[in-house]
Amino acid sequence: MIKNYFITAFRNFKRNKSYTLLNTMGLTVGIGACFLIFLIIQFESSFDNFHPKKNSIYRIG
């Protein structure tokens, strides 16, 4: 059953090359953007972790 799904999907990919390429590029950009946002949030959250009272530190300005 799964083999049939893969064969059907491959045939559709061959027929609609531009549509497949556009969807693949959009998925790649979306995953890359999510990964970049995750890295930025992780970088910004990693400051001042060495202080014993890090929850009491506030940023002014």
CNS distance restraints for C-alpha pairs under 8 A (distance, minus, plus):
assign (resid   1 and name CA) (resid   5 and name CA) 6.65 0.50 0.50
assign (resid   2 and name CA) (resid   6 and name CA) 6.41 0.50 0.50
assign (resid   3 and name CA) (resid   7 and name CA) 6.26 0.50 0.50
assign (resid   4 and name CA) (resid   8 and name CA) 6.14 0.50 0.50
assign (resid   5 and name CA) (resid   9 and name CA) 6.07 0.50 0.50
assign (resid   6 and name CA) (resid  10 and name CA) 6.04 0.50 0.50
assign (resid   7 and name CA) (resid  11 and name CA) 6.25 0.50 0.50
assign (resid   8 and name CA) (resid  12 and name CA) 6.30 0.50 0.50
assign (resid   9 and name CA) (resid  13 and name CA) 6.17 0.50 0.50
assign (resid  10 and name CA) (resid  14 and name CA) 6.28 0.50 0.50
assign (resid  11 and name CA) (resid  15 and name CA) 6.32 0.50 0.50
assign (resid  12 and name CA) (resid  16 and name CA) 6.07 0.50 0.50
assign (resid  13 and name CA) (resid  17 and name CA) 5.81 0.50 0.50
assign (resid  13 and name CA) (resid  20 and name CA) 6.00 0.50 0.50
assign (resid  16 and name CA) (resid  20 and name CA) 6.05 0.50 0.50
assign (resid  17 and name CA) (resid  21 and name CA) 6.04 0.50 0.50
assign (resid  18 and name CA) (resid  22 and name CA) 6.06 0.50 0.50
assign (resid  19 and name CA) (resid  23 and name CA) 6.18 0.50 0.50
assign (resid  20 and name CA) (resid  24 and name CA) 6.04 0.50 0.50
assign (resid  21 and name CA) (resid  25 and name CA) 6.08 0.50 0.50
assign (resid  22 and name CA) (resid  26 and name CA) 6.17 0.50 0.50
assign (resid  23 and name CA) (resid  27 and name CA) 6.14 0.50 0.50
assign (resid  24 and name CA) (resid  28 and name CA) 6.14 0.50 0.50
assign (resid  25 and name CA) (resid  29 and name CA) 6.16 0.50 0.50
assign (resid  26 and name CA) (resid  30 and name CA) 6.12 0.50 0.50
assign (resid  27 and name CA) (resid  31 and name CA) 6.15 0.50 0.50
assign (resid  28 and name CA) (resid  32 and name CA) 6.05 0.50 0.50
assign (resid  29 and name CA) (resid  33 and name CA) 6.05 0.50 0.50
assign (resid  30 and name CA) (resid  34 and name CA) 6.27 0.50 0.50
assign (resid  31 and name CA) (resid  35 and name CA) 6.17 0.50 0.50
assign (resid  32 and name CA) (resid  36 and name CA) 6.11 0.50 0.50
assign (resid  33 and name CA) (resid  37 and name CA) 6.13 0.50 0.50
assign (resid  34 and name CA) (resid  38 and name CA) 6.15 0.50 0.50
assign (resid  35 and name CA) (resid  39 and name CA) 6.27 0.50 0.50
assign (resid  36 and name CA) (resid  40 and name CA) 6.25 0.50 0.50
assign (resid  37 and name CA) (resid  41 and name CA) 6.19 0.50 0.50
assign (resid  38 and name CA) (resid  42 and name CA) 6.10 0.50 0.50
assign (resid  39 and name CA) (resid  43 and name CA) 6.06 0.50 0.50
assign (resid  40 and name CA) (resid  44 and name CA) 6.15 0.50 0.50
assign (resid  41 and name CA) (resid  45 and name CA) 6.06 0.50 0.50
assign (resid  42 and name CA) (resid  46 and name CA) 6.22 0.50 0.50
assign (resid  43 and name CA) (resid  47 and name CA) 7.53 0.50 0.50
assign (resid  48 and name CA) (resid  54 and name CA) 6.41 0.50 0.50
assign (resid  49 and name CA) (resid  54 and name CA) 6.22 0.50 0.50
assign (resid  50 and name CA) (resid  54 and name CA) 7.46 0.50 0.50
assign (resid  53 and name CA) (resid  57 and name CA) 7.21 0.50 0.50
